[in-house]
């Protein structure tokens, strides 16, 4: 459908808008792209004063580590295929094969399978095949590249343990926040009392408090949790301080007001007639919520879940204060690289670790981009 002439933007406005958008995309993307390039170079190339040396890595090439023309073409093809599968292929497969009422679980399994498949193809299956082809053809690297820093981070420094801790914390925060938030948001959206309004105001004030205030309030109880729980659990009462459960509880307390506010706004955009129709057909209030309202709410739930995930995944203050070094999540663990006498190799490894933690974020946004867009725009039009 063509846009009416009266609503068309003049060419000058379109050019200015496009130029402004491109400029800010470059500004926003440059840091992550640049550190990604650095992470695949030997330290001398990574911190070279000449940007071209950082990009092409002459010393990395001199060590026989790099990408040939065939490697570059195959790599671009793999990235393009991954993006296409995430955007075009996964949505119908998830909708077709997900268990009834568990489409969110289907999306999580699909995202995990896509991520594992990409890693296996890129770092396990293709390297020996391409190495044999390049050796047979006698091709020399065009761009210096090495994955030794990633191997050092994930294998030698056991960064995978920090990844597992991050998964535990984020899974716990998202699960509890969404479970409580959907029930509370639905109840407040359908409540006509003034008490609901004042509860939301109190939640907003609580959300505005600095995280350090909340951590300071919880910290004494976590440290003394064994003594507090001993009358209930006996001599085996655990100490919560230094455990992921403590971080989950604090992050849920911080995140829950925002989750309730956001989900309440989504529920308000769903006509109450759906509840009434379900009740007329014999559903209880919970059955109407579970089988009628929630299927309509999935875009809002996924969008809210993504924000909850980002809060837990990117948190530094709470995790660094409440967790021991052995149970540290990824973000404070990266900061640990710079809290000691570091060499240039340590710094490049820190950069590789920082690039590694962005991969799950890109994967989630790429897989859930349709639900996120529909969820963010759901409140723009009153239902």
N, C-alpha and C positions, 0 to 999 in steps of 0.2 A: 504494500500500500504506500503510495507516494505521499509525501508531506505537503499539505496545502501551501501554496505560495506565500500566503500571509504569515505563516508560521516558520518559514525558512530563515535561517540565520544568514546574514550577509557573508560574502566570501572572506572579507577582512576579519570579521569576528571569529569565523571558523579557523582561520590560519593562526590568529593570536591564541585562541584556546588550545589548539593542537600543539603549538610551540611551547606554551606554558606547561601543558601536561607532559610533553616529552622531557622538558627541562627538569621538572620535579621527579619524574621517574628515574632519570639518570642520577640525580642527586641522592635519591633514596636507595637506589640499587648499587651505587658505586662502592660503598664500604664492604658489603658482603661479597661482591664480585672480586674486589681487589684482594681481600684476605683469602678468598678461595684460591686465587692464582698463587699467592705467596705460599700457601700450605703445601703446594706440590713442587716446590723448588728446594734445592740445597740452601742452607742458611746464607751463603755469600750472595747467591742470586736473589733470594727472598728480600734481603735488605739492601740491594744495590741502589745507588743514587739515580741511575738511569732507568726510567720506567720500561724501556724496551728490553733491558736485561732482565727485569723482573718478569716480563711477559714471556720472552723466548728462552730465558735460562741457558745461556751459553755454557756455563760450567756444568750445569745439569746434563746438557747434551754431551759434553765432553766425557762424562762418565758412562755414556751409553744408555742413559735413562731419558726417555722422551716418547713423543708420539710421531709416527710417520703419517703420511697422507692417508693411507688406508685406515690407520687407527682413528684419525679425526673424522673421516667419513662414516665409519661404523659407529663411533661414539655419538655423532649427531643423529644417526638413524635410530639408535637405541633410545636416546632421550625423546625424540619425536614420537616413537612408538609408545613409550611409557605415558607421555602426556595424552596421546590419542586414546589409549586404553582407559586411562583414568576418566576422561571426559565423555567418550563415546560408548565404550564397551561395558564398563562396570555398571552404570546406572540400570540398564535393562536386566543384566544378570542378577544384580542384587534384588531388584524388584521381583524377579521370577523365582529365585531359589531361597530367599530369606524365609525363615519360619514365620507363620502368621503372627503378626503383632510384634515381631522382633526385628524390624528392618534396621534399627540402629545397630544391633549386633551384626547383622549382615554387612553393613558398611564398615564396621571395625575389622571384621575378618577380611573383607576385600582389600582394605587399605593395608593391612598387615601382609597379606599375600603379595600385593603389588610391590611393597617395599622390599620384602625378602627376595622376590624374583628379580628385581632390579639389581640388588647387591650381588646376588649369585651370578647373574649374567655378566655384569660389568667387571666384577673383581675375581671371579672364579672360573667361569667358562670361557670368556672371550680372550683373556690375556695369553694363555698358552697357544691358542689357535692363531691369534694375530702375530705372536712372536715367531711361530713357525713360518707363517706366510712372509713376514718381513725378512726373515733370515734367508728364505729361498729366493726372494727377489732382490736381496741385497739393498734394501731401503734404509736410509739414514734418518734419524729423528729430525723433524722440522721444528718442534717445540719441546724444550726440556720439561720433563715431568717425572716425578717419583712419588710413590705412595709410602715410602719408608717412615714418614712422620706419623701417618695414620696407623701403621702397624705398631709403631712404638707406643702410641697413645692407647690403643685398644687392647694390645696384647701385653707389652712389657709393663705399662703403667696401670693395667687392669681397669681402664676407663669403663669397661662393660659393667663393672660392679656399680659405678655411679649411674649408669644408664638404667640398670635394674631398679635401683633405689628411686630414680625419677619416675619410672613406670609405676612403682608401688604407690608413691605419693600422689601422682596425678590421677591414677585410677581411683584411689580412695576418695580424693577430693571431688572429682567429677561425679562419681556414683552417689555419694551422700548428698552433694549439693543439688543434683538434679532430682533425686528422689524426694527430698524434703521440699525443694523449691517448686516442683510441679504441684504437689498436694497443697502447699501453703498458697501458692499463686492462684490456683483454681478456687480455693476457699475464699480468698480475699476478693477475687474478681467477681464472684457471685454473691458476696455479702454486701448488703446495703446499709450496714450500720456504720456509725461514726468511729467505732472502735477500730475497724479495719484501717481507716485513714490514719489514725494516730499511731497504730502499729507500724505502718509503712514509714511515717515520719521518724519514729524512733529507730527503725532499721536504717534509714538514710543517715541519721546522725551517727549511729554506730559505725557505718561503713566509712564515714569521713574521718574517723580517728586514725592517727598514724599507727602503722603496724608495730612500731617499737613500744607503744603504750600497751597494746594487747599482749605482746610477748612478755613484757615486764609483769603484767598482771597474772599470766598463766605460769610463768617460770617457777616461782616458789612451790606451786602445787605439783608440777612435774618432777622437781628435784626431790620432794618429800612424798612422792606418790606411793612408795613402798610402805612407809609408815601409815599413810592414810588408808591404803587398801588391805593392810595386814589383818585387821579385825574381820574383814569379809573373806579374803582369799587365803588367809593363813600365812605360814612362813614363806611360801613360794610367791608372795605378792611381787609383781614386777615393778621396776623403776621405769617410768615413762620417759624420763629425760634421756636423750640420745637415741630414741626409737622413732621410726617413721610414723607411728600412730600419733605421737605428740604433734608432729608437724601437720598431719592430716586434720587433727582436731582444731588447731589454731587457724589453718588456712580455710577450713570450712566456716569457722566463725567469722572470719574476715569476708569471705566471699558470699555467704548466704544472703545477706540483705540485698546485694546487687542481683543475685539470682532470682530472689522472690520478686523484686521490682520488675525485672525484665520479663519474667514469665507471666506475671500478673497482667502486664500490658498486652501480651500475646493472647491470653485468655479473654481479655475484654473485647478483642476484635473478633471473637467467635460468637455468633448470635446465641443468645440464651434459648432460642426456639429449639436448637438441637437437643439441649438438655430436656426440655419439656416433652419433645417428641419421643425421646428415649424412655422417659418416665411413663408416658402414656402406653408405650409398648411393653411395659412390665419390668423395666430395668430399675435396679436400685440406684441411689446416687453414685456409689462407687462404680457400678457397672456402666452407667452412662459416661462417667469420667474415663473409664478404662477402654471401652469398646467404641465409643462415639466421638468423644472430644480428643483423646490422645492421638488417634490417627490423623486428625486435621492439624495437630500441634507439632508434628515432627520437625518441620523447618525451624520453628521457634526453639524447640528443645535442642536441636543440633547447634544452632547459633549460640544459645546460652551455654551449652556444653563446651563449645570452642573457647569462649571467654573464660570459663572456669578452668579449662585446661591450660590456657596461657598464663593465668594467675599462678597456678601451682608449678607449672613447668619453668617459668622464668623467675620464680621467687629466689631472692638471695638472702634477705635479712633473716626471715624466719628459719630457713633451713640451716644457715650458717650458725645461728645461735642455739638451735635445739638439737642438732645432730652431731655425732662424733665423726671423726675423720673416716672411720671404716664404713659409716652409713651415709656419707655425704652424697647429695644429688649432684647433677652435672654442673650447674651454674656456679655454685661455690667451689666445686672441685677445680674448675678452670682458673678461678681467682687464686687458688693455691699455687699455681705455677709461678706466679709473680710475687709470692710472699717469701721467697728464698733467693739465694744467690743464683741467678739464672745465667745460662750461656745463650748464645744465639740459637743453638739447637733446641734448647728448652722453650724459647720464645716461639719458634716455628711450630713446635709440638703443641703449644698452647693455642696457636692460631688454628691448627688442624682440629683440635678439640672443639674450638668455638664454631668452626664450620660444620663439624659433625652434628652439633645439637640443632642446627637450623634445618637439617634434612627432614626430620619428622614434621616440622611445621609446614614446610613446602608440600609434603605429601598429604597432610590433612586438608590443607586449603585446596589443593588440586582435586582431591577426591570428593570433598564436600562442597565444592564451590557453588553448585546449583542450590543446595539447601541453604547455604549461607546467604546468598543473594535473595532468595525468596523469603528467608526469615527476616533479613534486615529491612526489606520493603513491605513486610506484612502489616506493619503499623502505619504505613503511609496512607492507606485507604480504609476508611471505617467500614467494617463488615455489616 
